[in-house]
Amino acid sequence: MALKLVTQNGYPSPLDDPQVKRVFSGIGRTLGLAQRTVAPLVRDDLLSVLAAVERQKPMRAARDAALLLVMFCAALRRGSAINVRVEDITEHSLGIDLILRRSKIDQAGKGLVVSIPYAQGSKCPVKAIAKWRTLSGITTGYLFRSVNKHDQVGNDKLHADSVCRIVKHAVKLAGLDESKYSSHSARAGFVTSAASAQMPLAEIAQVTKHRGMQSLQRYLRVVDQRRTKSLL
């Protein structure tokens, strides 16, 4: 705020000073500017994690399975997942539609519709949501809520940080290194799995709601590199 006021009062911004720029450049070279990446929770690992999650108490197992499946299949960010309300779910013959009232690319809150189809296998996000709602008795309000150590469901929606803890705990139950995963791993896992299955880029973007292709292409480059045969 202070820098903005100085600029508006007619003084040059310190950030434009060549010496200041050199200082920041040096910090970048020393600490590195690469974004932190997390391990994607790809399809096969997700199935192992879901099997491990089922060993928990019934209520927690149902919530965690529904949350993980929805975040993977709809490529949801944690902020979108915790704000899903029962009233935002529309059932139809092919699956369900979710209305995301607010998301990273929809700060104005106009709403985005995400469709989640029935899965062919036993791990189906639509059926997982139905099971969670039946067990928890949630008929209105936020879909994903806290569950205490006594397996009792709370009234408030999940906190964003709780989603990360749920993901880390779930992958740990499956014997994976929890330090490599975060709440973004499910979304990254969908993109990576879809790219590995050679799903068209436009179809992937339709699910993830990416406005630009640059971040999606980063996943594709990683997948392509893994397909490269060794010269040795």
N, C-alpha and C positions, 0 to 999 in steps of 0.2 A: 504493500500500500504506500509506503514512504517513497519508494522509487517512482511510483506512478505520479505522486503529487509533485515531486521534484521536476519530472519531465513536463507535467502540465504547466508548471510555473515558468517554463521557458529555459530551464537549465538542461544541459545534456545529461543523458543517463550514464551513470558510472559503468554500466554494462557495455557501453559502446567504446570505452577507453581501451586502446590496444594493450596496455599493460594488464588490465583486468582480464581481457580475453586470453592473454598468454598464461595467466595464473590458472584460469579454469581449464585451459587446454592441458596444462601440466598435471592438474588434478585428475583429469580424464585419463591421461596416459598412465598415471601411477595406479589409480584404482580400477581402471577399466570402465568402459561405457556400455558393455554388452548387457542386454536385458536378462534378468533371471528367468530361466526356463525350468519348468517342472516336467516330470515324467508323465506322458499321456497314459491314461488308464484305458488301454486298448481292449477290444472285445474279449479276447481270450482271458486276459487278466481280470476283466470285470466279472466274467462268469465265475472265476475262482473266488473273487472277493464276495460275490453274492452268496455263494455256497457257505463261506465262512461267516457271513453276517447272520445267516439263519440259525447259527448256534447260540445267538443271544436270546434274551428274554423275548417273548412273543411280540410285545408292543414295539420295543426298540427295533427288533428284527424287521417288522413290517414297515416301520417308518423309514429306516435306513435303506432297505431294498427299494422302496418306492422312490425315495429321493435320488439315489444313485442311478436308477434306471431312467428316470425322467430327465435328470441333468445330462446323461449320456445321449439318450435318443433324441432329445430336443436341443442338445448342445447349449444348455442354459448356463449362464453365469449365476453365481450364487445369489446376487442381488435380485435377479428375476425369479429364481426358485423360491426364495423365502417369502416373496410377495404374492405368490399364486393363492387365490382364494377359491373356495368351493364354487362360488357364484361365477367364477371365470372359466369353469369347465363345462364344455358342451359335448355330450355323448352322441355318437352317430354310428352307423353300421360298420364303418371302417376303422373306428378308434375314437379318439377324443380331440377336441380343439381346446387350446388354452389361450386366453386373452392375457397378454402381458401388459399390465396397466402402465408400467414405467420400466424402461430399460436403459442401458448405456447409450443406445443409438436413438432413444425416444424420450429424451429428457422432458419434453413438453407433456408427456403423458397421454398422447393421442391413442395409444394402444396398438399392439401388434398381435396377430393371430399365429399361433404355432400349432401345427397338426402333428399328432402322435398316433401312428397306426398300430393296430394289433401286431404283436410279434408272432412269428411262426413257431419259435421255440417255447420252452417252458418259462423263460424269464421275460415276461411281457410287462411293459410299463403300465399299460392300461389296466391289466388285471392286478398289478401290484398296488396301484392307487385305490382300486375298488376294495382290495383286502385291507389296506391301511384305514380307509374310511369306515369299513364295517367294524373292525376291531376297536378303533378309537372312538367311534360314535360321532365323528365330526360330520355335521350336516350343513354348517355355515361358517363363514369366516376363513381364517388362514388355514391352508391345507397342512403345511409342515410346521409342527410345534415341538416344544421341548418334551422330553420324556425323562423323568427322574430315576434315581437308582432303584426305586420300588416299582418301576415299570408303569408309572402313572403319567398320563398325558396332561400337559399344562394348557393354559388358556392363551398364552402369548405365542406369537410367531417365533420361529428360530432366529437367533442372532446370526449375522453374517459370519462371524468368527466360529460359531458352532458348526457351520457347514464344513469348514476346513478340518475341525477336530473330528467330525464324523468320518470324513474321507480318510484321514490319517489312521484313525482307529480301525476302520474297515480293512484297509490294505495291510495293516499290521496283523490283524487276525488271519489274513491269508498268507502270512509269511513273507510279505514284501517289505522293502525298506521304506518306512513311512516318511523319512526325511526327504525323499525324492518327490513326494506327492503333495498336492494341495487341492483346494476346492475347484481350481481350474482344470484339474487332470481329467475330469469326466468330459468336459467340453473338448479339450485337446484330444482326448481318446477317440471321440466320435470322428473328428476331422482326420486324424491319422488312420483310423480303421477304414473310413470311407475312401480315403486316398489309396490305401493298400488294396482295396477291393475295386479300384479303378472306377469309382463313381465319378461322373462328369462334374467338373468344377462348378458349373452353374447350379447343379442339384445340391451340392454341398453348401454353397452360399445361400441357397434358398432356406436351408434348415438353420444355419448359423446366423443368418441375417447380417452377414458382413457387407459393409458398404463399399469396401475396396477389396481388391484381390491380393494385395501385397502380403498381408499376414497369412492368408490361405496358401499362397505359393511357397511360403517358408516351410509349411508342413509337407507340401508336395516334393520340395527339393530334398528333404530328409528321407522321405520314402523312396524317391528315385535313387538316392545315394546308397541306400541299403540294398537295392536291387543290382547295383553295379557288381559285376563279377571281378574276382581278384585276378591280377595279372601274374600271380605266382603259382 
